Amino acid sequence: MATTSTSTAVAAAEPVFTDAEQLALAGFLACYTSLTREAYALDLRQYASWCQQRHLRLFQARRADIECFARDLEARGRARATITRRLCTIAGFYKYAVEEELLDHSPAAHVRRLRLDYESHATALDRNELGGLLVAAGLGHPAEHALISLLALNGLRVSEATGANIEALGVERGHRTLVITRKGGKVVTIPLAPRTARAIDLATGERTEGPLFVTADGRRLDRHGAARIVRQVTRRAGTAKHVSPHTLRHAFITAALDAGVPLRDVQEAASHADPRTTMRYDRARTSLDRHATYIVAAFIAGAAR
């Protein structure tokens, strides 16, 4: 679904909506852009369809109805994270409607949320496997090397990498930098490792504007094209694991934590709003080698003689 017509598509699919409900849907979705808006629109379409099947208008729903919707999702085998996200979307929609005085109170205000499993089940790559992928990428086209480096050494989301532009490249206090748009529309400046900067320079060549990554016919590389590049490099590296762009982001976070980068700094680099999200990636947090007792003992040792 095109992002330019997301809100109208949601409303058009549900003719039972009142004017106030349509206004709330359109206004809520207008607060977001690109993939975030598409995801929220999908959540609301599924919730609205569920309500319509029960002859229930959105603004007539009660807390019990929303909890029944969540239980139905659970019964259909949806992941806990998916159910929680949809409940958050619904809660955000109703909160927006209340703030705009289109609804007296939010029926989702006290809806019970499922307890999330804070263990990451994504494919993990160790240090050697990640290094092998970077070497394989370096043997290919510079654009492949640049993309893999941004995902693996900067931990970018695939949408952040493919959405980057040449004009956003720069230099700040001796660091090669790139300005990117994070999830939620936040614009930030990130430093580039020397190998990443070199690969980007080779990939862009004489181009001075436009997308950082383009296809053979000059169009902006999309997430599907980026995934194909990652698969090609994975095969070239001889890695048997299923590796996606998110796998490389996952590998960046775990490598940073394993290297001893403080959790708060990793959280900032990964652009996680909640530190618990970052902690999900910490494969070694149960390792006895990293237990705080050793650090505290060494810190106190001088004073305990």
N, C-alpha and C positions, 0 to 999 in steps of 0.2 A: 504494500500500500504506500502510495506516495506521501511524503511528509507534508506536502502543501495542502492536502485535502483530508488529513487524518480526522480532524474534528467533525467535518461535515459528513465523512463516511460513517463515523460512529452514529451520528444523529440520523442519517438517512436509512440506516439499517434497522432502526427501531422507531417506527411511526407512532408508537404509543407514548413517546416522550411528550411531556408538556413543554410549553415555551420556556419555563423556568429551568427545567431539566436540561434542555438543549443548550440554553445559555450557560449553565454550570459546566456541562461537558466541554463545550467549545472554549470557555474561559480557562478551565483547569488545564486542558491540553496545550493551550497557547502559551502556558508558562514554561514549556519545555521545547527542546529542539531535537531534530534528527532521531537517532536510535532510541533515546530515552522516551520521546513522545510516541514512537511506534510501539514500544513495549507497554507503556501505560494505556495506549489506545486499545491494544490487544486485551489487556486485563479488563478494561471497562466493557469492551464488546462482549467478552465471555460472561461477565457478571450481569450485564444488561440482558443478554440472551437467557440466562438462568432465571432472572426476574420475570421476563416476558412469558416464559413457559409456565410460570405460576400465576400469571395474570396480576403481577405485582409491579406497580410503578416504582421508579427509583426513589422518589421522595416519600413513598409510603413504607419503605422497608424499615424493619426494626432490627435491633441488635440480634435477636434470635434468628432472623432471616439470614443475616450475614454469617452467623456462626454455622447455620445449616449449609450455606454455600461452601464454607470452608470444609465442613465434614464431607460434603459430596466430592470435593476435589480430592480429599484424602482417600475416600473410598475408590476413586478412579485411579489411584496409584500415583498421583502427582507428588513430586518431591517436596519436602518440608520447606525448602528455600523458595520454591515456586509459590506455594500456598501463602507463605509469609509475605512475599513480594506483592501478591495480588491483594491481600488484606491491607497492606500499606498503601497501595494505590487507591483502593476503595476509601480508606480512612482519609487520605489526602483529598480525594474528590469531595467527600462530604464536608470536610473542614473548610475547603474553598467555598462551597455553597453557603455555609454558615457565615463565613467572613464577608461574603458579598450580600448577605441578608436575603438570600434566596430560599433559605431553610432555617427553621427555628433552632434546631439542635441536630447534632450528628449522631446517627444511630450506631456509628462505628467507634465512637469515643472509647467504649469500654469492652470492645470485642477481645476475647482471649486469643492470644497468638500461640502458635505451636513453638515449642522449645527447639531451637536450631541445633543441629549437630555441628559443632565448631571444629570438625576435623575435615581437612581438605582431601578429597578423593581424586583429585586431578592427577594425571600422569606426572611422575617426578623424574627429573633429570639430575644426575649428580654432576660434580664439577668436571670430570673427564668427558662425560657425554656432551655437556654444554660447550666445552672447549672444542670438541670434535666437530660440532655443528658450525661453530664460528670459523674453523679452519676450512670446512667444506664450502661454506658460503663465500669465503675469500677466494676460492678457486673458480668461482662462477662469475656471473655478471655483477658489476659494481652495485647495481640496484638491489640485487639479492643480498649482497654483503651488507649494504646500508640498512635494508629492512630488518634482517636478522639481528644486526647489531642494536638497532633501536628497541627491538622487542626484548632481546636478551640482556643488553647492558644498561638500558634505561627503564626496562620494565613497562613500556608503553602498552596501552590497550591497542588492539588492531585498528580501531576507529581513529585513535589519536595519531597513529603513524600514517595511515592512508589519508587523513585529513590535513596533514601538514603541507605547507607551501614554501617554495624557495625564498620568497620575500621575508619569511619568518626567521631565516638564518641570520646570525649576527655574531658579534664579539663583545664580551663584557668582562672587564678587568682581567684580560688575558685568556679568558675561557671562550672556546667556540660554543655558541648557544643556538637553541632552537625554541621558538615560541609555539606552544601547542594549546589546543583547546581541550581541557579535561572534561570528563563526564560531568554533566550538570552545567556546562557552559563556562566554567572557570578557566581563565587564560593564565598560563604560567610560563616561565622561562626555565628551560632545563639545560644543563651543561652536556656537552658531547665528548665522549672519550675520543682520544686522538684517532683510533682506528675507525670509529664511526664517522668522524668528521672527514677523514680521507675518503672513505667509501662514498659518502654523500657528495663530495666534490667531484669524484669520478662519475657518479651516477647522473648528476645534473649536467655535467659538461659545460657547454656554452649557454645553456638556458639560464635566464635571469629572473624569470617569474613563472607562476603557475604551480601545479601540484609537484610535490617532491617526487612522488612515484607515479609514473604513467605507464599505460599499456602500449603495445606495439603500434596501435593506431592513434596514440596521443591522448587518449582519455585518462581521467584519474583512475588509478588502481583502486578497486573496491576490496572489501573484506574477503570476498570469495577468491579473487585473484591473489591476495596476500596469503591465503591459506594454501593455495596451490604451490606458491613459491616455497613455503615452509615445508610442504610435503616433498617437493623436488630436492631441496637441500638435505632433508632427513634421509632420503634414499641415497644421495651421493655420499653422505657421511657413514652409511652402513648401519644406521640405528634401526633396530627392529621395532622400537616402540612407536605407538601412534602419537605423533607430535603435531600440535596445532599452534597457532599464534598465542593462545592463552597458556599453553604449556611453557612457552619461552618466558612469558611474564611470571608465571609460577616459579620457574627456575631462577629468574632474577631475584625474586623475593627470598626464596630459600637460600640462595647463595649469599645474599647480603646478610641474612641472619646467621648463617653458618660462619661467615667471615668475622662476626662480632660487631656488626653495625648495630647501634642501639635501636630498639624497637620503634621509638618515636621517629627516628630519622628514616627508617624503612617505611613506616606508615606514611610519612610525608612524600617520599619518593614514589610510592605506589599510589598515592592519592586516595588512601582509604579514610573514610570519615570515622570509622570505628576501629580502634586498635585490635579488637577481637577478630576482625576480618584479617588483619595482618598475621595475627597469632595462629590462624588456621593453617598457614603455610609453613610454620616453624616445625619442620620434621625433627629437629634435634632438641626441642625444648625439654624432652624427658631424658636427655643424655646426662649421665652423671659427670662427664668431663666438664660440662658447662654449669654445674651447680654453683650457686652463689656462695656456698660455704668456702670454696677455694679463693675466691676474690676477696671476701671479707677477711679470711685468715691471713692472706698476704698483706692486706691493707693495715691490719691491726698488729702484725708481727713486730714491727719496729717499736711499738709502744709497749709490747708485752714481754720484752726481754728483762 
